């Protein structure tokens, strides 16, 4: 990766901003931060991973995917450098390099960079933006990151460098100790931890909506809206605000006005994260569609309260589910009622979990169906719930992206 960036003229040498890693919550935290910074008049590049529907989603300016032409131009430059040098770089490195190329060409003020899976070995670790955010740690991708919370935490904390401003989310005890062990040898760090230096307090406003007060060592921010569904998003918003305050502490930006911060947060959109389409229509069916990338046990636990809330407004609920073969399928639907019917399907990935394999792992559930094609799975779920029912789609991003396309939702 360093050789590739050098061959490209080191397009990331001037990137400043924040890098966000963690098991869950990375994308939402980045989306909050980008939306707020853009509302303050800055030009912000971001590189979410993975995309749902189109590769252009991986290179964004102020939250908007770049054009197909701009995306092609950036990837063509990377492809040319790889051909000239004979280097071999994984897909994450190619995507990150292409994003850096576009950011350099388009003159971004800041970058908000999401790590793909790991930390120490992730492609974005070859950039040095100055602020590092670790959203949280749970068991996922153990075949790559380690079999324990401590091993995974050490891998993710590997993004930290001397002099960084580090923002830490809510961590289990084992993960917190591992992160502290990684941080201890580093010098000139500033570390803010959720529930210690960072506090987030929700309250119900007069209009019935929940607003947040987020306090950091830099400032206290009141009456902050949180447009993304689920109480877990309160923590992601708090980490994004803390990351913005860390940028201000380092002198990389000026203080955001309360108006810009509130308007930016209110405008945050992040498809596929408890995304509700109501009414939703497919053929002759009309009901509600809820989409979430709950692709590990912790993600399902976080999403479950909102899914249950939405189900109470529907007479019947069914789940469409698909994931990758190395995931712990047996635990991923545990937080949801066992009597809900589940339609298992493929997700279109070489390492997908076969529906029959998932059926064996979920054998304790009394009502399981298999439909090989995503469209057939969704249509079967609509037949199970009937008009006015709720179809909840859970699993890997590829599945959620396929369903968004089925319902003709634009990439975003």
C-alpha positions as CSV (number, residue, x, y, z in Angstrom):
1,X,0.0,0.0,0.0
2,X,2.7,2.6,0.7
3,X,4.4,1.7,-2.6
4,X,1.1,2.1,-4.4
5,X,0.5,5.5,-2.8
6,X,4.0,6.6,-3.7
7,X,3.5,5.5,-7.3
8,X,0.3,7.7,-7.4
9,X,2.2,10.7,-6.1
10,X,1.2,10.2,-2.5
11,X,-2.3,11.7,-2.9
12,X,-3.1,11.2,0.8
13,X,-0.1,13.2,2.2
14,X,-2.3,16.2,3.0
15,X,-5.4,14.4,4.2
16,X,-6.4,15.6,7.7
17,X,-9.5,14.6,9.6
18,X,-10.5,11.4,11.3
19,X,-10.3,7.6,10.9
20,X,-13.1,5.5,12.3
21,X,-12.7,1.8,13.2
22,X,-14.7,-0.6,15.2
23,X,-16.9,-3.7,14.9
24,X,-20.2,-1.8,14.5
25,X,-21.2,1.8,14.2
26,X,-18.4,3.0,11.9
27,X,-20.6,4.0,9.0
28,X,-23.2,5.8,11.1
29,X,-20.5,7.7,13.0
30,X,-18.8,8.8,9.8
31,X,-22.2,9.8,8.3
32,X,-23.0,12.0,11.3
33,X,-19.5,13.6,11.2
34,X,-19.6,14.2,7.5
35,X,-23.1,15.7,7.5
36,X,-22.2,18.1,10.4
37,X,-18.9,19.2,8.9
38,X,-20.5,19.8,5.5
39,X,-23.2,21.9,7.0
40,X,-20.4,24.1,8.5
41,X,-19.2,24.8,4.9
42,X,-16.4,22.4,4.6
43,X,-15.7,20.1,1.7
44,X,-15.4,16.6,3.2
45,X,-14.3,13.4,1.6
46,X,-15.3,10.0,2.9
47,X,-14.8,6.4,1.9
48,X,-17.5,4.1,3.4
49,X,-17.0,0.4,3.2
50,X,-18.6,-1.6,1.8
51,X,-21.0,-0.2,-0.7
52,X,-24.6,-1.4,-0.8
53,X,-25.5,-1.0,-4.5
54,X,-22.8,0.8,-6.5
55,X,-19.1,1.2,-6.1
56,X,-19.5,5.0,-6.5
57,X,-20.8,4.9,-2.9
58,X,-17.2,4.3,-1.7
59,X,-16.0,7.7,-2.8
60,X,-18.1,10.6,-1.5
61,X,-17.9,14.4,-1.2
62,X,-20.1,15.9,1.5
63,X,-21.9,12.6,1.8
64,X,-22.8,12.3,-1.8
65,X,-21.4,9.5,-4.0
66,X,-19.2,10.8,-6.8
67,X,-20.3,10.4,-10.5
68,X,-19.6,7.2,-12.4
69,X,-17.2,9.1,-14.5
70,X,-15.2,10.5,-11.6
71,X,-15.2,7.1,-9.9
72,X,-13.9,5.5,-13.1
73,X,-11.2,8.1,-13.5
74,X,-10.0,7.5,-9.9
75,X,-9.9,3.8,-10.2
76,X,-8.3,4.0,-13.7
77,X,-5.4,5.9,-12.1
78,X,-4.9,3.2,-9.5
79,X,-5.2,0.5,-12.1
80,X,-2.5,2.2,-14.2
81,X,-0.2,2.5,-11.2
82,X,-0.6,-1.2,-10.4
83,X,0.2,-2.2,-14.0
84,X,3.3,0.0,-14.1
85,X,4.7,-1.3,-10.8
86,X,3.5,-4.9,-10.7
87,X,2.3,-4.4,-7.2
88,X,-0.4,-6.6,-5.7
89,X,-2.9,-4.8,-3.4
90,X,-6.1,-6.1,-1.9
91,X,-9.5,-4.7,-2.8
92,X,-9.6,-2.5,0.3
93,X,-6.3,-0.9,-0.6
94,X,-7.5,-0.3,-4.2
95,X,-10.7,1.4,-2.9
96,X,-8.8,3.5,-0.4
97,X,-6.2,4.6,-2.9
98,X,-8.9,5.5,-5.5
99,X,-10.7,7.6,-2.9
100,X,-7.5,9.4,-2.0
101,X,-6.8,10.1,-5.7
102,X,-10.3,11.7,-6.0
103,X,-9.9,13.7,-2.8
104,X,-6.6,15.2,-4.0
105,X,-8.1,16.1,-7.4
106,X,-11.2,17.6,-6.0
107,X,-9.6,19.7,-3.2
108,X,-11.2,18.4,-0.1
109,X,-10.7,20.2,3.2
110,X,-11.0,17.2,5.4
111,X,-11.4,13.4,5.1
112,X,-13.5,11.1,7.3
113,X,-12.2,7.6,6.6
114,X,-13.9,4.4,7.6
115,X,-11.8,1.3,8.1
116,X,-13.1,-1.8,6.4
117,X,-12.7,-4.7,8.9
118,X,-9.5,-4.4,11.0
119,X,-7.4,-1.6,12.2
120,X,-3.7,-2.1,12.2
121,X,-3.7,-3.8,8.8
122,X,-6.5,-1.8,7.2
123,X,-5.7,0.2,4.1
124,X,-6.7,3.5,5.7
125,X,-4.1,3.1,8.3
126,X,-1.6,4.3,5.7
127,X,-3.1,7.8,6.0
128,X,-2.4,10.0,9.1
129,X,-5.3,12.3,9.6
130,X,-4.6,12.9,13.3
131,X,-7.9,11.9,15.0
132,X,-8.8,8.3,15.5
133,X,-12.2,7.0,16.7
134,X,-12.8,3.4,17.9
135,X,-16.6,2.9,18.1
136,X,-16.6,-0.4,19.9
137,X,-15.4,-4.0,19.8
138,X,-17.3,-7.3,19.6
139,X,-16.7,-10.8,18.1
140,X,-16.8,-10.6,14.3
141,X,-14.4,-11.6,11.6
142,X,-12.5,-13.8,14.0
143,X,-10.8,-15.6,11.1
144,X,-9.0,-12.4,10.3
145,X,-8.8,-10.4,13.6
146,X,-8.4,-13.0,16.4
147,X,-10.7,-15.2,18.4
148,X,-11.1,-13.1,21.5
149,X,-12.3,-9.5,22.3
150,X,-8.8,-8.7,23.4
151,X,-7.1,-9.8,20.2
152,X,-9.7,-7.9,18.1
153,X,-9.3,-4.8,20.2
154,X,-5.6,-4.8,19.8
155,X,-5.9,-5.1,16.1
156,X,-8.3,-2.2,15.9
157,X,-6.3,0.0,18.3
158,X,-3.3,-0.6,15.9
159,X,-4.4,2.5,14.0
160,X,-3.2,4.8,16.8
161,X,0.1,6.7,16.3
162,X,2.1,8.9,18.6
163,X,0.5,12.3,18.9
164,X,-3.0,11.2,17.9
165,X,-6.2,12.4,19.5
166,X,-8.1,9.2,20.3
167,X,-11.9,8.9,20.9
168,X,-13.0,5.6,22.4
169,X,-16.6,4.3,22.4
170,X,-18.2,1.8,24.8
171,X,-15.8,-1.2,25.2
172,X,-16.2,-4.5,27.1
173,X,-13.7,-4.8,29.9
174,X,-11.5,-7.2,28.1
175,X,-11.4,-5.0,25.0
176,X,-10.9,-1.8,27.1
177,X,-7.8,-3.4,28.8
178,X,-6.4,-4.5,25.4
179,X,-6.8,-1.0,24.0
180,X,-5.2,0.6,27.0
181,X,-2.2,-1.8,26.6
182,X,-1.8,-0.7,23.0
183,X,-2.1,3.0,23.8
184,X,0.2,2.9,26.8
185,X,3.6,3.0,24.9
186,X,2.5,5.8,22.7
187,X,3.5,9.4,23.4
188,X,1.6,12.7,23.4
189,X,-1.8,11.1,23.0
190,X,-5.0,12.8,24.0
191,X,-7.6,10.2,24.9
192,X,-11.4,10.8,25.4
193,X,-13.6,7.9,26.5
194,X,-17.4,7.7,26.3
195,X,-18.9,7.9,29.8
196,X,-15.7,9.5,31.1
197,X,-14.5,12.5,29.1
198,X,-17.5,12.2,26.8
199,X,-21.1,12.2,28.0
200,X,-24.3,11.7,26.1
201,X,-27.7,12.5,27.8
202,X,-30.9,12.0,25.9
203,X,-34.2,13.8,26.8
204,X,-37.6,14.1,25.2
205,X,-38.3,17.5,23.7
206,X,-41.6,19.3,23.7
207,X,-42.5,17.9,20.2
208,X,-42.0,14.4,21.5
209,X,-38.7,13.8,19.7
210,X,-35.5,12.7,21.5
211,X,-32.7,15.3,21.6
212,X,-29.2,14.8,23.0
213,X,-26.8,16.7,25.0
214,X,-23.2,15.8,24.2
215,X,-20.4,17.1,26.5
216,X,-16.7,16.7,25.7
217,X,-13.7,18.4,27.3
218,X,-13.9,20.9,24.5
219,X,-17.6,22.0,24.6
220,X,-21.1,21.2,25.6
221,X,-23.6,20.7,22.8
222,X,-27.3,20.8,23.5
223,X,-30.6,20.0,21.7
224,X,-28.9,17.8,19.1
225,X,-31.2,15.8,16.9
226,X,-30.6,12.2,16.0
227,X,-32.5,11.2,12.8
228,X,-31.2,7.6,12.6
229,X,-33.4,5.0,14.3
230,X,-32.2,3.1,17.4
231,X,-30.9,4.1,20.8
232,X,-27.4,2.8,19.8
233,X,-27.2,5.7,17.3
234,X,-27.1,8.1,20.3
235,X,-23.6,6.7,21.1
236,X,-22.5,6.9,17.4
237,X,-23.7,10.5,17.3
238,X,-21.8,11.3,20.5
239,X,-18.6,9.8,19.1
240,X,-19.0,11.8,15.9
241,X,-19.4,15.0,17.8
242,X,-16.4,14.2,20.0
243,X,-14.4,13.5,16.8
244,X,-15.4,17.0,15.5
245,X,-14.4,18.6,18.8
246,X,-11.1,16.7,18.6
247,X,-10.5,18.3,15.2
248,X,-11.2,21.7,16.7
249,X,-8.8,21.0,19.6
250,X,-6.1,20.1,17.1
251,X,-6.7,23.4,15.2
252,X,-7.8,21.5,12.1
253,X,-11.2,23.3,12.0
254,X,-12.8,26.1,13.9
255,X,-15.6,25.6,16.3
256,X,-18.8,24.7,14.6
257,X,-21.8,26.9,15.4
258,X,-24.6,25.3,17.2
259,X,-26.8,26.0,14.2
260,X,-24.5,24.2,11.8
261,X,-24.0,21.3,14.1
262,X,-27.7,20.8,14.6
263,X,-28.7,21.3,11.0
264,X,-25.9,18.9,9.8
265,X,-26.9,16.2,12.3
266,X,-30.5,16.5,11.4
267,X,-29.7,16.0,7.7
268,X,-27.8,12.8,8.3
269,X,-29.0,9.9,6.2
270,X,-27.4,6.4,6.2
271,X,-29.2,3.8,4.0
272,X,-29.5,0.2,5.3
273,X,-29.3,1.1,9.0
274,X,-32.8,0.5,10.4
275,X,-34.1,2.1,7.2
276,X,-37.9,2.1,7.2
277,X,-39.9,2.2,4.0
278,X,-43.6,2.8,4.9
279,X,-45.6,2.3,2.9
280,X,-43.6,-0.1,0.8
281,X,-45.1,-1.6,-2.3
282,X,-44.0,-4.7,-4.3
283,X,-46.5,-5.9,-6.9
284,X,-49.9,-6.0,-5.3
285,X,-48.5,-6.0,-1.8
286,X,-48.5,-2.9,0.4
287,X,-46.9,-2.9,3.9
288,X,-43.7,-1.9,5.7
289,X,-40.1,-2.7,4.9
290,X,-37.3,-2.4,7.5
291,X,-33.7,-2.9,6.4
292,X,-30.7,-3.3,8.6
293,X,-27.1,-4.5,8.2
294,X,-27.2,-6.5,11.5
295,X,-24.4,-8.8,10.4
296,X,-23.2,-10.0,13.8
297,X,-24.7,-10.8,17.2
298,X,-24.0,-7.4,18.7
299,X,-25.5,-5.6,15.6
300,X,-28.7,-7.7,16.0
301,X,-28.9,-6.9,19.7
302,X,-28.6,-3.2,19.0
303,X,-31.2,-3.3,16.2
304,X,-33.7,-5.5,18.0
305,X,-35.5,-2.9,20.1
306,X,-36.4,-0.8,17.1
307,X,-37.4,-3.9,15.1
308,X,-39.7,-5.0,17.9
309,X,-41.1,-1.4,18.1
310,X,-41.9,-1.4,14.4
311,X,-43.4,-4.9,14.6
312,X,-46.0,-3.8,17.1
313,X,-47.5,-1.6,14.5
314,X,-48.0,-4.6,12.1
315,X,-50.2,-7.6,12.5
316,X,-47.5,-10.0,11.1
317,X,-43.8,-9.8,10.8
318,X,-41.4,-12.0,8.8
319,X,-37.6,-11.9,8.4
320,X,-35.5,-12.2,5.2
321,X,-32.0,-13.2,6.2
322,X,-28.7,-13.9,4.4
323,X,-25.1,-13.6,5.4
324,X,-21.6,-14.9,4.8
325,X,-20.4,-18.4,5.6
326,X,-17.9,-17.5,8.3
327,X,-20.5,-15.7,10.4
328,X,-22.0,-17.2,13.6
329,X,-25.4,-17.7,12.0
330,X,-26.9,-19.4,15.1
331,X,-26.5,-16.3,17.3
332,X,-27.5,-13.6,14.8
333,X,-31.2,-13.9,15.1
334,X,-31.3,-14.7,18.9
335,X,-32.5,-11.2,19.9
336,X,-35.7,-11.6,17.8
337,X,-38.8,-13.7,18.6
338,X,-38.4,-17.3,17.7
339,X,-41.9,-17.6,16.3
340,X,-41.3,-15.1,13.5
341,X,-41.0,-16.8,10.1
342,X,-37.6,-16.5,8.5
343,X,-36.9,-16.7,4.8
344,X,-33.3,-17.7,4.1
345,X,-31.6,-16.6,0.9
346,X,-28.4,-16.2,-0.9
347,X,-26.5,-12.8,-1.0
348,X,-24.5,-13.1,-4.2
349,X,-21.0,-13.5,-2.7
350,X,-18.5,-16.3,-3.2
351,X,-18.3,-16.8,0.5
352,X,-22.0,-16.6,1.2
353,X,-23.7,-19.0,3.6
354,X,-25.8,-21.5,1.8
355,X,-29.5,-21.3,2.7
356,X,-29.6,-25.0,3.7
357,X,-26.5,-24.5,6.0
358,X,-28.3,-21.6,7.6
359,X,-31.4,-23.7,8.1
360,X,-29.4,-26.3,10.0
361,X,-27.9,-23.6,12.2
362,X,-31.3,-22.1,12.9
363,X,-33.2,-25.4,13.3
364,X,-34.6,-24.3,16.7
365,X,-36.9,-21.9,14.8
366,X,-40.2,-23.5,13.9
367,X,-40.9,-21.7,10.7
368,X,-38.0,-21.6,8.2
369,X,-38.2,-21.2,4.4
370,X,-35.6,-21.3,1.7
371,X,-35.7,-19.1,-1.4
372,X,-32.5,-19.1,-3.4
373,X,-33.1,-15.7,-5.1
374,X,-33.4,-12.5,-3.1
375,X,-36.5,-11.3,-5.0
376,X,-38.3,-14.6,-4.5
377,X,-37.4,-14.5,-0.8
378,X,-38.8,-11.0,-0.3
379,X,-42.0,-11.9,-2.3
380,X,-42.5,-15.0,-0.1
381,X,-42.1,-12.9,3.0
382,X,-44.7,-10.4,1.7
383,X,-47.1,-13.4,1.2
384,X,-46.4,-14.6,4.8
385,X,-47.2,-11.2,6.4
386,X,-50.0,-10.0,4.0
387,X,-51.0,-6.5,3.4
388,X,-50.1,-4.2,6.2
389,X,-47.4,-6.6,7.5
390,X,-43.7,-5.9,8.2
391,X,-40.9,-7.5,6.2
392,X,-37.6,-7.1,8.0
393,X,-34.4,-7.7,6.0
394,X,-31.3,-8.5,8.0
395,X,-27.8,-9.6,7.1
396,X,-24.9,-8.6,5.0
397,X,-24.7,-5.3,3.0
398,X,-25.0,-7.2,-0.3
399,X,-28.4,-8.5,0.7
400,X,-29.6,-5.1,1.9
401,X,-28.3,-3.6,-1.4
402,X,-30.2,-6.1,-3.5
403,X,-33.4,-5.4,-1.7
404,X,-33.0,-1.7,-2.0
405,X,-32.6,-2.2,-5.8
406,X,-35.7,-4.5,-5.8
407,X,-37.7,-1.6,-4.3
408,X,-36.0,0.9,-6.7
409,X,-34.4,2.9,-4.0
410,X,-31.5,5.0,-5.3
411,X,-27.9,4.4,-4.1
412,X,-27.1,6.9,-1.4
